[in-house]
Amino acid sequence: MRSVIGEIISSSHDVTLIDMEASIEHMSRGTIKFVDVLLVVLEPYYRSLETAGRIVPLARGLGIPRNYGIANKLRSPQDEEAVKAYCRNHDLELIATIPFDENVVEADRTGRAVIDYDVTSPIVEELSRVADFLQSEVSGNIQGAGGH
């Protein structure tokens, strides 16, 4: 997997986005050592935060220059504060807070992407902000540096 990702990234100047399983396996095997940006999705649950707590130091140890947090499935102000506090305490910049959205469940039941199910869904708006952030804050810096 590491070789395949390295080949994809080294042969392109485009942005490549890879959705990986929530585990430290990709870190310990060095699968993502070629990436320039790591988006860590944090849910307001103990195991999710603990996984993030292992992933972020490993990413930094691999030399991944940009690590950002995305809070996901937030159901209350307490959920949001828990993830924000975690990010503050672990020096992880939080770039998005995505509320729990029943539209995601309904879209999945119909076999559609949430954007095709309900373009006005709160998750669509927040993920659009993430895309804009990556485009403006990361893509220009990566493209200019010859990275990915």
N, C-alpha and C positions, 0 to 999 in steps of 0.2 A: 504494500500500500504506500509506504514511504517513497518508493521509487516512482510509482505512478503519479503521485501528487507532485513530486519534484519535477518530473517530466512535463506535466501539464503547466506548472508554474513557470518553469524555465523557458518554455517554448512560446510564451505569450506575454504581451505587455498589457493585456486586458485584465480587468479585475475578475478573479475567480473566487466564487463563494462556495464553501463546502459545509454542509450540515453534518455534524458528527454526533455520535452517541454521547450521552452525558456520562463520561467516565474518564478516569485518568489514563486509561490504556493508550490513547493516542499520544499522550505526553511521555509516558514511560518508554514507549517504543520509538519515540522521535518521529512519529508519523507526520506531525505538523511543524517540524523544525524549519520548513521553508516559508511559512506564512509570515506576513507582515503585521496582520491584525488578528486578534482573537476576540470574538464576542462571547462572553460568558453569560449564559441565561440562568438567572437565579429565581427560584420560586421561594415563597415565604415559608418554607418548611425546613426543618432541621437537616435532613439528609441532603437536600439541594444546596443549602448554605455550606455544609461540611464538604461536599464535593467541590464547590467553588473554592473553598479554602485550601484544597489540595491542588486544584488546577492552576490557579493564578501563580503561586510560587514556582511551579514546574515550568509554566510558560515563560516566566521571567528568566528562569535558569537556562532555558533553551535559547534565550536571546530574542524572543518575540517582542518587538519594540512597542507595540500598542495593544493594550488589553483594556476592554471596555465591558461594563456590566449592563445587562438588560433585565429589568425586573419583570416577571411574567406571572400571570394568573393571580393578580392582586384582587382580593375580595373586600378589603376594608382599609381604612387609614392606618390601622395597626399593622397590617401586612406590608403596606408601603413603607412605613417607618422602620420596620424590622429589616427590610432589604437595604434601605438607605443607610441605616446605622451600620449594618454589616459592611457595606461598601466603604463608608467613611473609615471604619476601623481597619480595613485591609487595603487602603490606598488604591481602590478600584473605582475609576470614574464611571458613574451610572449615567448612561445616555438615553435611557427610555424606561418608562413605567407603563406596563401594559396591564390593563384591568382584565379580570376574568370576564370572558365574553361568551355568552350562551350561543351567539351566532357561529362560533367556531365549532361547537358541538353539532349544531343543526347543519352547517355546511358539510361537515364530515359525514353525517348520516345520509346526505344526498350525493356524496361523492364529488363535491365541488370544493374549490378553494374558497376561503371566506370572502375574498375580494369579488368573486363571481356570485356569491350568495347574497352579500349585502355590502356594497361599496361604501356605505355610510357607517359601517361598524367601527366602534372605537379602536379596535385592534388595527384596522386598515390605516386609519389616520396616524396612529403611533408608529407603525412600521414604515409608513411613508416618511415620517420624520427621521427614522433611523437611516433609511436609504439616502435622504438628503444630507444627513450628517456625514455618512461615509463618503458620499460624492464630494462634498466640499472640504471636509477636514482630512480625509485620508487619501482618496483617490488621486488628487493633485500631487500630494507629497510622494505617494508611491510611484506614480507614473514618472514624475520628474526624477526620481531616484533610480528608475529602471527596475523597480520591484513589482509586487503583485498584490 
